Amino acid sequence: MKGMVLEPLASAEAVLTGDEREMGVVLVDIGGGTSDIAIFKNGVLAHTAVIPVAGYQFTNDIAMALGVPYEVAEEAKLKYGHVILDEVGSDETILIPGSPGEEPHRVRRRDFCCFLNDRATELLRLIRLKIKQAGLGVMPPGGIVFTGGGANLPGWEQLTREYLPGPVRIAPPRDILGLPAELKSPTYSTSIGILLWGIYHPVEQQAYKEHESNGNTFTKGRHWLQLLAQFMGARKAYT
């Protein structure tokens, strides 16, 4: 093993500002299988926690309720999902493909989004509990910052304000020199953060340090970002 970094630390490299770390902030990375929490105080990581509720559970709820393949449920979630029910028309209907050989499902979009609202509410309550268990009587001045693919769900910021006080921000990777447009999404924050960690912390990443003398660190970082963008583009084209 050539190097390791805690996922929330990697995500923080990509999305948090120095001011947020200094005044205190809660970072929540809603990934595929878990939601990772990192609390920063005075510029350093003070507490971490993991919640086993994330993007997979959101999608699986839909797949189980409608009896459709996971991939179909994921596509429908991205296309029709919203976590605020009042933002969805009461008479609006959507058509979701069924399993192979079966007729498509026509459902009310509000009923569809109800699954997402229920799971989002559960996750926010668990986040609030973890913050309390970390010993925070009040939210830090920097508030809460969400990143990860799950934070892309429409209405997430608005719903959060109903359960947690203070500033709320949905964060893609910061405006990093050389970052391709394809990667400027909360979905890629951890991946970008891992690359940035290797750039900014060469001592911790011995493999990167061994090659540091072969070229400019930031030039190498841009090169890896470009390769990652090419990989993600090819993956989308294939799927």
C-alpha positions as CSV (number, residue, x, y, z in Angstrom):
1,M,0.0,0.0,0.0
2,K,1.6,3.3,-1.1
3,G,-0.6,5.8,0.7
4,M,-4.0,6.3,2.5
5,V,-6.3,9.2,3.3
6,L,-9.5,9.3,5.2
7,E,-12.4,9.9,2.7
8,P,-13.8,13.0,4.6
9,L,-10.3,14.5,4.6
10,A,-10.1,14.0,0.9
11,S,-13.5,15.5,0.3
12,A,-12.6,18.5,2.5
13,E,-9.5,19.2,0.4
14,A,-11.8,19.6,-2.6
15,V,-14.8,21.5,-1.2
16,L,-14.0,23.4,2.0
17,T,-12.5,26.9,2.3
18,G,-9.8,27.8,4.8
19,D,-12.3,30.2,6.5
20,E,-14.8,27.4,7.0
21,R,-12.3,25.1,8.6
22,E,-11.1,27.8,10.9
23,M,-14.4,29.0,12.2
24,G,-15.8,25.5,12.3
25,V,-18.0,23.5,9.9
26,V,-19.7,20.2,9.5
27,L,-18.9,18.4,6.2
28,V,-21.3,15.6,5.1
29,D,-20.3,13.5,2.0
30,I,-23.3,11.5,0.8
31,G,-21.7,8.7,-1.1
32,G,-23.0,5.5,-2.6
33,G,-23.1,3.3,0.5
34,T,-22.4,5.6,3.4
35,S,-22.7,9.2,4.4
36,D,-19.4,10.4,6.0
37,I,-19.4,13.2,8.5
38,A,-16.3,15.4,9.3
39,I,-16.4,18.2,11.9
40,F,-13.7,20.8,11.7
41,K,-12.7,23.2,14.4
42,N,-9.9,25.8,14.4
43,G,-8.6,24.5,11.1
44,V,-8.3,20.8,12.0
45,L,-10.4,17.7,11.9
46,A,-12.0,17.3,15.3
47,H,-14.5,14.4,14.8
48,T,-15.7,11.9,12.2
49,A,-18.7,9.6,12.0
50,V,-20.2,7.3,9.4
51,I,-24.0,6.8,8.7
52,P,-25.0,3.7,6.7
53,V,-27.6,5.6,4.7
54,A,-26.7,7.1,1.4
55,G,-27.4,7.0,-2.4
56,Y,-27.8,3.2,-2.5
57,Q,-30.6,3.2,0.1
58,F,-32.4,6.1,-1.7
59,T,-32.4,4.1,-5.0
60,N,-33.1,0.7,-3.4
61,D,-36.3,2.1,-1.8
62,I,-37.6,2.9,-5.2
63,A,-36.5,-0.4,-6.8
64,M,-38.2,-2.4,-4.0
65,A,-41.4,-0.3,-3.9
66,L,-41.9,-0.4,-7.7
67,G,-40.4,-3.8,-8.4
68,V,-38.0,-2.5,-11.0
69,P,-34.2,-3.2,-11.5
70,Y,-31.8,-1.0,-9.5
71,E,-30.4,0.6,-12.6
72,V,-33.9,1.7,-13.7
73,A,-34.7,3.1,-10.3
74,E,-31.4,5.0,-10.3
75,E,-32.1,6.6,-13.6
76,A,-35.6,7.5,-12.5
77,K,-34.3,9.0,-9.3
78,L,-31.9,11.3,-11.2
79,K,-34.6,12.3,-13.8
80,Y,-37.6,12.8,-11.6
81,G,-36.4,12.9,-8.0
82,H,-37.1,15.7,-5.5
83,V,-37.1,15.6,-1.7
84,I,-39.6,18.5,-1.2
85,L,-43.1,17.1,-1.9
86,D,-44.7,20.5,-2.2
87,E,-42.4,21.3,-5.1
88,V,-44.0,18.4,-7.1
89,G,-47.3,18.8,-8.9
90,S,-50.0,16.8,-7.3
91,D,-51.4,15.6,-10.7
92,E,-48.1,15.0,-12.4
93,T,-47.4,11.5,-13.5
94,I,-44.3,9.8,-14.7
95,L,-43.6,6.6,-16.7
96,I,-40.9,4.3,-15.4
97,P,-39.7,1.2,-17.4
98,G,-40.6,-2.1,-15.9
99,S,-38.5,-5.3,-15.7
100,P,-37.7,-6.9,-19.1
101,G,-40.9,-8.2,-20.6
102,E,-43.2,-6.1,-18.3
103,E,-45.2,-3.0,-19.0
104,P,-43.9,0.4,-17.8
105,H,-45.1,1.7,-14.5
106,R,-47.2,4.9,-14.5
107,V,-47.1,6.5,-11.1
108,R,-47.8,9.9,-9.6
109,R,-44.5,11.8,-9.3
110,R,-45.4,12.9,-5.8
111,D,-45.8,9.3,-4.7
112,F,-42.5,8.5,-6.3
113,C,-40.8,11.4,-4.5
114,C,-42.3,10.4,-1.2
115,F,-39.8,7.5,-1.0
116,L,-37.0,10.0,-1.4
117,N,-38.4,12.4,1.1
118,D,-38.8,9.7,3.7
119,R,-35.2,8.5,3.3
120,A,-33.9,12.1,3.2
121,T,-35.7,12.9,6.4
122,E,-34.2,9.9,8.1
123,L,-30.7,10.8,7.0
124,L,-31.0,14.4,8.2
125,R,-32.2,13.2,11.6
126,L,-29.3,10.8,11.9
127,I,-26.9,13.6,10.9
128,R,-28.4,15.8,13.6
129,L,-28.0,13.0,16.1
130,K,-24.3,12.5,15.2
131,I,-23.6,16.2,15.5
132,K,-25.1,16.1,19.0
133,Q,-23.1,13.0,19.9
134,A,-20.0,14.9,18.8
135,G,-20.6,17.3,21.7
136,L,-21.8,20.3,19.6
137,G,-24.5,22.2,21.5
138,V,-25.0,24.5,18.6
139,M,-24.0,24.4,14.9
140,P,-20.6,25.8,14.2
141,P,-20.5,29.2,12.4
142,G,-19.6,27.6,9.1
143,G,-22.8,25.6,9.2
144,I,-23.1,22.4,7.2
145,V,-21.6,21.6,3.8
146,F,-22.9,18.7,1.7
147,T,-21.1,17.0,-1.1
148,G,-21.1,13.7,-2.8
149,G,-23.6,12.4,-5.4
150,G,-26.5,12.2,-3.0
151,A,-26.3,16.0,-2.4
152,N,-27.4,16.5,-6.0
153,L,-31.0,15.6,-5.2
154,P,-33.2,18.7,-5.9
155,G,-34.5,20.3,-2.7
156,W,-31.8,19.0,-0.5
157,E,-30.6,22.4,0.7
158,Q,-34.2,23.5,1.4
159,L,-35.1,20.3,3.4
160,T,-31.9,20.6,5.4
161,R,-32.9,24.0,6.6
162,E,-36.0,22.5,8.2
163,Y,-33.9,20.2,10.4
164,L,-30.6,21.9,11.0
165,P,-29.9,25.6,11.9
166,G,-27.2,27.7,10.4
167,P,-25.8,28.1,6.9
168,V,-26.2,25.3,4.4
169,R,-24.2,24.8,1.3
170,I,-24.1,22.1,-1.5
171,A,-20.5,22.0,-2.6
172,P,-18.9,20.8,-5.8
173,P,-15.1,20.8,-6.0
174,R,-13.6,24.3,-5.6
175,D,-12.6,26.2,-8.7
176,I,-9.3,24.5,-9.1
177,L,-6.9,25.5,-11.9
178,G,-7.0,22.9,-14.6
179,L,-10.2,21.1,-13.3
180,P,-12.2,19.9,-16.4
181,A,-15.8,21.0,-16.5
182,E,-17.0,17.4,-16.4
183,L,-15.7,17.0,-12.9
184,K,-17.2,20.2,-11.4
185,S,-20.0,18.2,-9.5
186,P,-20.4,17.1,-5.9
187,T,-20.3,13.5,-7.2
188,Y,-16.6,13.8,-7.9
189,S,-15.5,15.6,-4.7
190,T,-13.8,12.6,-3.0
191,S,-12.0,11.6,-6.2
192,I,-10.7,15.1,-6.8
193,G,-9.9,15.4,-3.1
194,I,-7.7,12.3,-3.2
195,L,-5.7,13.8,-6.0
196,L,-5.4,17.1,-4.2
197,W,-4.3,15.3,-1.0
198,G,-1.4,13.7,-2.9
199,I,-0.5,17.2,-4.3
200,Y,-0.7,19.1,-1.1
201,H,0.6,16.4,1.3
202,P,3.6,14.8,-0.5
203,V,5.2,13.8,2.7
204,E,2.2,11.6,3.7
205,Q,2.0,10.2,0.2
206,Q,5.4,8.6,-0.2
207,A,4.8,7.3,-3.7
208,Y,4.0,10.9,-4.9
209,K,7.1,12.2,-3.1
210,E,9.4,9.7,-4.8
211,H,8.4,11.2,-8.2
212,E,8.3,14.8,-7.1
213,S,11.7,15.6,-8.6
214,N,10.5,14.4,-12.0
215,G,8.3,17.5,-12.7
216,N,6.1,20.2,-11.3
217,T,3.7,18.9,-8.6
218,F,0.7,21.0,-9.9
219,T,1.4,20.1,-13.5
220,K,1.2,16.5,-12.6
221,G,-2.0,17.2,-10.6
222,R,-3.7,18.8,-13.7
223,H,-2.5,15.8,-15.8
224,W,-4.3,13.4,-13.4
225,L,-7.4,15.5,-13.3
226,Q,-7.5,15.4,-17.1
227,L,-7.1,11.7,-17.2
228,L,-9.9,11.3,-14.7
229,A,-12.2,13.4,-16.8
230,Q,-11.4,11.3,-19.8
231,F,-12.1,8.1,-17.9
232,M,-15.5,9.5,-16.7
233,G,-16.4,10.6,-20.2
234,A,-15.6,7.2,-21.6
235,R,-17.6,5.5,-18.8
236,K,-20.7,7.6,-19.6
237,A,-20.4,6.8,-23.3
238,Y,-20.1,3.1,-22.6
239,T,-23.2,3.0,-20.2
